[in-house]
Amino acid sequence: MTKNALPARIVDEAGLTTLRPISQGAEKWLFRPITCLDHGFVYMCDYMGNDHSIVQAANVSFGRGTKKVSEDDTLIRYLRRNMHTSPSEMVVFKFHCKMPIFVARQWIRHRTASVNEYSARYSKMSNEFYMPPPDELRRQSTMNKQGRGELLTDDQCEQVAEILGDTYRKAWDGYHSCLDMDLARELARIGLSVANYTEWYWKIDAHNLFHFFRLRLDPHAQKEIRVYAEAMARMVKDAIPKAYRALEMYTLNAMTLSEMEIAFIQKHPGVLMTEEELFGAYLPSVDHNEREAREFVEKMKKLSLVKQ
Ligand SMILES: Cc1cc2nc3c(=O)[nH]c(=O)nc-3n(C[C@H](O)[C@H](O)[C@H](O)COP(=O)(O)OP(=O)(O)OC[C@H]3O[C@@H](n4cnc5c(N)ncnc54)[C@H](O)[C@@H]3O)c2cc1C
C-alpha cells in the first residue's frame, strides 16, 4: 500500500523535475489548431497525464513498480490486449472544436465526454455553412446504405453547389430577418441548417477517447467526422505514444473473428479460394446474410488468404 499521500517528484521526458506528469508531445500541440473541413478546427487546450500515468495507475492495482522503460511498454501493451482499461482513464484531454451541426450530432452520441457547447440562445450564429468539396460529391453507395459511392458528374457537382449555396443564403437571410424583428435568438435560429457551424469544449479520458477513435477513425464513419477524429489522433499519438501504439496494434489495425468465421477456417485448412468461391462457400454459415459474408471475404483478403 502507498505509505503517504505526498506526491513524488517526477523527472519528465525532457529531464525536468515536476510535481505533475508532463507530456512533451502534448505540450507541442497545446493551442495549435488543425483546420478541419472548410471553417472548422480542433486544438488541444489542456491535458492531464502521460504514458507513465497509465503505468503508475496500473501499478496501484498490481502493487508493484516497473523499473525500465521497456517494462512500461510491455505493461501498456498487456493492459490494451486484455482490455484492462481503467488505468488509461487517468489520462485526460480537453479540446476546443468547431464543426458543422450535423457532425456535432454524431459526435455528441459519445456520452462519456464532458461538453460545453456554444449557445445559439445566448449568442448569434455565424454565417458559416459547410460546403462539401467537389471530390466529396458522390452518389449514394449501392453497397452501404450509410455511405458514398461514385463521384457525381461535373455538371451535377455544380448544380449541388448552387442548390446548397442558395439554401444557406436563404436560411441566413431568414435568420437575420427574424433577428431584425427582435425575435428571440432561441427561435430565430430554428430555420438554420445542420451545415451551420457550432463550437464546443470537449473533455474526455484516454480510454473513452480510444473508443471514439475506434468508431470514428473507421472507414464506415462519415468522412466529415473522421476528419476531426484524425486531427485529434495526430495530437494524441504524440501525447501518449506508447498507449496510442498499443491501440493501433491491438485495436485499430487488428481484427476479430466470429465463431462462424473461425469454424469455417478450421473446416478448410490450407484451402485458398477466389473471392467469389469464398463468398459462396461462406454464405450458408451466416444464414445467407450477404453483407456479413462480404465482410468475411474482406478479412480474408487482409490476411492474404484469397486466391488471386
Ligand atoms: C458508423 C456508425 C454508424 C452509426 N449509425 C447510427 C445510426 O444510424 N443511428 C443512431 O442512432 N446511432 C448511430 N451511431 C451511433 C452509435 O450507435 C453510438 O451511439 C455511438 O457510436 C457512440 O458509441 P457508444 O455508445 O459506444 O459511446 P459512448 O456513449 O462514449 O459510451 C462508451 C461506452 O460506455 C457504455 N455506456 C455509455 N452510456 C451507457 C448507457 N446509458 N447504458 C449502458 N452503457 C453505456 C457503453 O459500453 C458504451 O460502449 C453510429 C455510429 C457509428 C460509428
The ligand as a MOL file (V3000), in Angstrom:
LIG
                    3D

  0  0  0     0  0            999 V3000
M  V30 BEGIN CTAB
M  V30 COUNTS 53 58 0 0 0
M  V30 BEGIN ATOM
M  V30 1 C -20.5180 4.0680 -38.3460 0
M  V30 2 C -21.5560 4.4480 -37.3290 0
M  V30 3 C -22.8880 4.4730 -37.6810 0
M  V30 4 C -23.8670 4.8380 -36.7180 0
M  V30 5 N -25.1760 4.8840 -37.0960 0
M  V30 6 C -26.1090 5.2510 -36.2040 0
M  V30 7 C -27.4930 5.3200 -36.5630 0
M  V30 8 O -27.8660 5.0510 -37.6870 0
M  V30 9 N -28.3940 5.7250 -35.6280 0
M  V30 10 C -28.0220 6.0190 -34.3420 0
M  V30 11 O -28.8760 6.3620 -33.5260 0
M  V30 12 N -26.7210 5.9570 -33.9630 0
M  V30 13 C -25.7610 5.5890 -34.8580 0
M  V30 14 N -24.4490 5.5430 -34.4810 0
M  V30 15 C -24.0920 5.9110 -33.1000 0
M  V30 16 C -23.7780 4.6580 -32.2530 0
M  V30 17 O -24.8900 3.8150 -32.1460 0
M  V30 18 C -23.3050 5.0860 -30.8610 0
M  V30 19 O -24.3300 5.7880 -30.2070 0
M  V30 20 C -22.0710 5.9820 -30.9120 0
M  V30 21 O -21.1130 5.4440 -31.7690 0
M  V30 22 C -21.4860 6.1200 -29.5050 0
M  V30 23 O -20.9670 4.8800 -29.1130 0
M  V30 24 P -21.0180 4.4140 -27.5910 0
M  V30 25 O -22.4090 4.4330 -27.0700 0
M  V30 26 O -20.3020 3.0950 -27.5390 0
M  V30 27 O -20.0920 5.5360 -26.9310 0
M  V30 28 P -20.2210 6.2560 -25.5190 0
M  V30 29 O -21.5320 6.9430 -25.3690 0
M  V30 30 O -18.9720 7.0880 -25.3940 0
M  V30 31 O -20.1730 5.1100 -24.4990 0
M  V30 32 C -18.9960 4.3330 -24.3120 0
M  V30 33 C -19.4010 3.0310 -23.6900 0
M  V30 34 O -19.9550 3.3070 -22.3850 0
M  V30 35 C -21.0320 2.4450 -22.1370 0
M  V30 36 N -22.2510 3.2590 -21.9430 0
M  V30 37 C -22.3690 4.6020 -22.0760 0
M  V30 38 N -23.6120 5.0030 -21.7560 0
M  V30 39 C -24.3050 3.8830 -21.4290 0
M  V30 40 C -25.6340 3.6280 -21.0440 0
M  V30 41 N -26.5350 4.5890 -20.8910 0
M  V30 42 N -26.0010 2.3540 -20.8010 0
M  V30 43 C -25.1190 1.3490 -20.9360 0
M  V30 44 N -23.8310 1.5170 -21.3170 0
M  V30 45 C -23.4320 2.7640 -21.5520 0
M  V30 46 C -21.1610 1.5160 -23.3160 0
M  V30 47 O -20.3960 0.3650 -23.0780 0
M  V30 48 C -20.5110 2.2910 -24.4400 0
M  V30 49 O -19.9930 1.4930 -25.4790 0
M  V30 50 C -23.4640 5.1720 -35.4040 0
M  V30 51 C -22.1090 5.1270 -35.0570 0
M  V30 52 C -21.1600 4.7710 -35.9960 0
M  V30 53 C -19.7070 4.7580 -35.5850 0
M  V30 END ATOM
M  V30 BEGIN BOND
M  V30 1 1 1 2
M  V30 2 1 2 3
M  V30 3 2 2 52
M  V30 4 2 3 4
M  V30 5 1 4 5
M  V30 6 1 4 50
M  V30 7 2 5 6
M  V30 8 1 6 7
M  V30 9 1 6 13
M  V30 10 2 7 8
M  V30 11 1 7 9
M  V30 12 1 9 10
M  V30 13 2 10 11
M  V30 14 1 10 12
M  V30 15 2 12 13
M  V30 16 1 13 14
M  V30 17 1 14 15
M  V30 18 1 14 50
M  V30 19 1 15 16
M  V30 20 1 16 17
M  V30 21 1 16 18
M  V30 22 1 18 19
M  V30 23 1 18 20
M  V30 24 1 20 21
M  V30 25 1 20 22
M  V30 26 1 22 23
M  V30 27 1 23 24
M  V30 28 2 24 25
M  V30 29 1 24 26
M  V30 30 1 24 27
M  V30 31 1 27 28
M  V30 32 2 28 29
M  V30 33 1 28 30
M  V30 34 1 28 31
M  V30 35 1 31 32
M  V30 36 1 32 33
M  V30 37 1 33 34
M  V30 38 1 33 48
M  V30 39 1 34 35
M  V30 40 1 35 36
M  V30 41 1 35 46
M  V30 42 1 36 37
M  V30 43 1 36 45
M  V30 44 2 37 38
M  V30 45 1 38 39
M  V30 46 1 39 40
M  V30 47 2 39 45
M  V30 48 1 40 41
M  V30 49 2 40 42
M  V30 50 1 42 43
M  V30 51 2 43 44
M  V30 52 1 44 45
M  V30 53 1 46 47
M  V30 54 1 46 48
M  V30 55 1 48 49
M  V30 56 2 50 51
M  V30 57 1 51 52
M  V30 58 1 52 53
M  V30 END BOND
M  V30 END CTAB
M  END
